[in-house]
């Protein structure tokens, strides 16, 4: 099952509009030597804009040009339309960032 399929199924279940197709560029960027995936508990920093897709707040990542769902919708809603730095772990299977923190960037 592809990441795009998982995202579409998740969107259907939670009633959100599907995100545009996820790029595999970022997934490759978090792989370690010899293509091994990094530890899923490793905290990464993402830069982008919080937007709303359907009834879900997402991060449009400026670096990878991908969109990621955010697990902390309450916090994400406070930053809608703003350029932010999100710290968290990336669940590559579901294309969701498990948010540790969100802050506005300069």
QUIRANOR-V584454 format. One record per run of one state. SS is the DSSP state (helix for helix, strand for strand, loop for the rest). FROM is the first residue (numbers start at 1). TO is the last residue. Records with the same first field share a line. If there is no record, write none. Layout:
# QUIRANOR-V584454
SS: FROM-TO ; FROM-TO
This chain:
# QUIRANOR-V584454
loop: 1-2 ; 15-24 ; 30-30 ; 32-32 ; 36-36 ; 38-43 ; 54-55 ; 62-66 ; 71-72 ; 78-82 ; 92-95 ; 105-106
helix: 3-14 ; 25-29 ; 33-35 ; 73-77
strand: 31-31 ; 37-37 ; 44-53 ; 56-61 ; 67-70 ; 83-91 ; 96-104
